[in-house]
Amino acid sequence: MKLISMENVQFNYGNETVLDNISLDVFSGEFITLSGPNGAAKSTLLKILLKLLKPKKGTVQISKQNKDGKKLVIGYVPQQIASFNAGFPSTVLELVQSGCYPRGKWFRPLTKRDHDIVKQSLLGVGMWDFRHKKIGELSGGQKQRICIARVLASEPDILVLDEPTTGMDFENRKSFYQLLKHHVTDHGRTVVMVTHDLEDAKQFADRNIYLEQKENTQWRCFTLASCNEHYWAAD
């Protein structure tokens, strides 16, 4: 099922075109990586995809329903979201539990299923042992992980991540990609992830989208390439 469709999108910062002629479809149950050189407006593309930025030209359509006919839920973790200061009052567990609350329903009691989802979300990012820590006591990389866990606890249909593995070592990156692949294959979720770590990620991804400079244009004018490139894990 097609969840997001972007057609012939152009985006400018002032008079400067940073994305041009972008067309892209996102389907349920696929793991997409988005890559390209520094300055290729990958984060901007994500924000346009989510309608957080409005393109100068072109259209973006987001389905109102998921493949089961229920309201589509999108989880977004932007780059460097973890800016909590040392005085932030919440514990790790409390923050991730807040991801279980539907919008406008903050005071309903959590169910056993909710608690199980929170635990699995924290285990998945390697932060279960830190659940009683105050958020302000964590490192930047640990804060990033609990932000991802919070989004996972909301059980999104689409999980959109902007360079989520920054600061992770190889083993933690591999475990994280395995977690995302589990959500795609076992839960039918869709993952769209910006990464500079393409060599490690490609064995888990279904498709890579590469932003490249258009020929005979300024450096910051990019278009999609290799849109149909698929990765296949070796036997």
C-alpha positions in Angstrom: 0.0 0.0 0.0 1.3 3.5 -0.9 1.6 5.6 2.2 3.4 8.7 0.9 3.7 10.1 -2.7 5.9 13.0 -3.7 5.7 14.2 -7.2 8.0 16.7 -9.1 8.9 18.6 -5.9 11.2 21.6 -6.0 12.3 23.3 -2.8 14.2 26.6 -2.4 15.9 28.4 0.4 15.4 32.0 -0.7 16.5 32.1 -4.4 18.6 28.9 -4.1 17.2 25.6 -5.3 18.3 22.8 -3.0 16.0 20.1 -4.3 14.7 19.7 -7.8 12.4 17.4 -9.7 12.0 14.9 -6.8 9.4 12.1 -7.2 9.2 9.4 -4.6 6.7 6.8 -3.3 6.9 5.2 0.1 5.0 1.9 0.6 4.0 0.0 3.7 6.4 -2.7 4.9 9.6 -1.4 3.4 13.0 -0.3 4.8 14.3 2.7 2.8 17.7 4.4 3.3 18.3 7.9 2.1 21.9 8.8 1.4 24.1 11.4 -0.4 27.0 13.8 0.2 27.1 16.4 2.9 24.8 19.4 2.0 22.6 17.3 -0.2 19.4 18.4 1.7 18.5 15.0 3.0 17.0 16.4 6.2 15.1 18.9 4.1 13.7 16.1 2.0 12.5 14.3 5.1 10.7 17.4 6.3 9.0 17.9 2.9 8.0 14.2 2.9 6.3 14.8 6.3 4.7 18.1 5.2 6.8 20.0 7.7 8.1 22.1 4.9 6.1 23.2 1.9 7.7 22.8 -1.6 7.8 25.6 -4.1 6.6 23.3 -6.8 5.1 19.8 -6.8 2.8 17.8 -4.5 3.1 15.6 -1.4 0.3 13.2 -0.5 0.2 11.3 2.8 -2.4 8.5 3.3 -4.8 9.1 6.1 -5.1 5.4 6.8 -2.6 2.5 7.3 -2.9 -0.9 5.5 -5.4 -2.0 8.2 -7.7 0.9 7.6 -6.8 2.6 10.9 -5.5 6.1 11.3 -1.9 6.4 10.0 0.6 7.0 12.8 4.0 8.6 11.9 7.0 8.6 14.2 9.7 11.2 13.4 13.1 11.5 15.1 15.0 14.5 13.7 18.7 14.9 13.8 20.2 15.9 17.1 16.8 16.0 18.9 18.3 15.1 22.2 18.8 18.6 23.7 17.4 17.9 27.2 19.3 19.9 29.8 20.6 18.6 33.2 17.5 19.7 35.0 15.0 17.8 32.9 12.7 16.2 35.5 11.7 13.0 33.8 13.2 9.6 34.1 14.0 7.5 31.0 11.1 5.2 31.7 8.6 8.1 32.2 9.6 9.7 28.9 9.3 6.5 26.9 6.0 5.6 28.5 4.6 8.9 27.3 4.9 7.6 23.8 2.1 5.1 24.6 -0.4 7.9 25.1 -2.7 8.8 22.2 -2.9 12.5 21.5 -5.1 14.2 24.0 -5.3 11.1 26.3 -2.5 11.7 28.8 -4.1 10.3 31.9 -5.4 6.9 31.0 -3.6 4.1 32.9 -1.0 2.1 31.0 -1.9 -1.5 30.2 0.3 -4.6 30.6 0.7 -4.5 26.8 1.9 -0.8 27.0 4.5 -1.8 29.7 5.7 -4.6 27.5 6.0 -2.3 24.5 8.0 0.2 26.5 10.3 -2.5 27.8 10.9 -3.9 24.3 11.5 -0.4 22.9 14.2 0.3 25.6 15.8 -3.1 25.2 15.9 -2.6 21.5 18.0 0.6 21.8 20.1 -0.8 24.7 18.7 1.5 27.3 16.6 -0.7 29.6 19.2 -0.7 32.3 19.1 3.1 32.4 15.3 3.3 32.8 15.4 4.8 36.3 18.0 7.4 35.4 17.1 11.1 35.0 17.3 12.2 31.4 19.6 15.0 32.3 22.2 12.5 33.5 22.6 10.8 30.1 25.1 11.5 27.4 23.9 12.9 24.1 24.0 9.6 22.3 22.0 8.0 25.1 19.4 10.7 24.9 19.1 10.1 21.2 18.4 6.4 21.8 15.6 7.1 24.3 14.0 9.5 21.9 14.0 6.7 19.3 12.6 4.3 22.0 9.7 6.8 22.8 8.8 6.9 19.1 8.9 3.1 18.9 6.6 2.9 21.9 4.0 4.8 19.9 3.9 1.9 17.5 4.1 4.0 14.3 3.1 2.8 10.9 6.0 4.9 9.4 9.2 5.5 11.3 11.3 8.4 9.9 14.8 8.8 11.3 17.4 11.4 10.5 20.9 9.9 11.1 19.8 7.9 14.2 23.1 6.0 14.6 25.3 9.1 15.1 27.7 8.3 17.9 27.0 4.5 17.9 29.8 2.0 17.6 29.6 -0.8 15.0 28.0 -3.4 17.2 25.3 -1.0 18.4 24.6 0.2 14.9 24.2 -3.4 13.7 21.8 -4.2 16.6 19.8 -1.1 15.8 19.5 -2.0 12.1 18.4 -5.5 13.1 15.7 -3.9 15.4 14.4 -1.7 12.5 14.4 -4.7 10.2 12.4 -6.6 12.8 9.8 -3.9 12.9 9.5 -3.9 9.1 9.3 -7.7 8.6 7.5 -8.8 11.8 5.2 -5.8 12.3 4.7 -4.5 8.8 6.1 -1.0 9.6 7.8 1.3 7.2 11.2 2.8 7.9 12.7 5.8 6.1 16.2 6.5 7.4 18.9 9.1 6.5 22.3 7.5 6.9 26.0 8.1 6.1 26.6 4.5 7.1 25.4 2.9 3.9 27.8 0.0 3.8 26.6 -1.4 7.2 22.9 -0.5 6.6 22.4 -1.8 3.1 22.2 -5.5 4.2 19.1 -4.6 6.1 17.4 -2.2 3.7 15.1 -2.9 0.8 15.8 0.2 -1.2 18.3 3.1 -1.2 17.5 6.6 -2.4 20.6 8.6 -3.3 20.6 12.4 -3.7 23.1 13.6 -6.2 24.0 16.9 -7.9 22.4 17.5 -11.2 24.7 17.9 -14.2 25.4 21.5 -15.2 23.7 23.0 -12.1 24.9 24.6 -8.9 26.3 22.3 -6.2 23.2 22.5 -4.0 20.7 21.5 -6.6 20.0 17.8 -6.2 17.8 15.2 -7.7 17.1 11.5 -7.0 19.2 8.8 -8.4 19.0 5.0 -8.1 15.4 5.1 -7.0 14.9 1.5 -8.0 18.1 0.2 -6.5 17.3 -2.7 -4.3 19.5 -4.4 -1.8 19.6 -8.2 -1.4 21.2 -9.9 1.5 23.8 -12.5 0.5 22.9 -16.2 1.2 
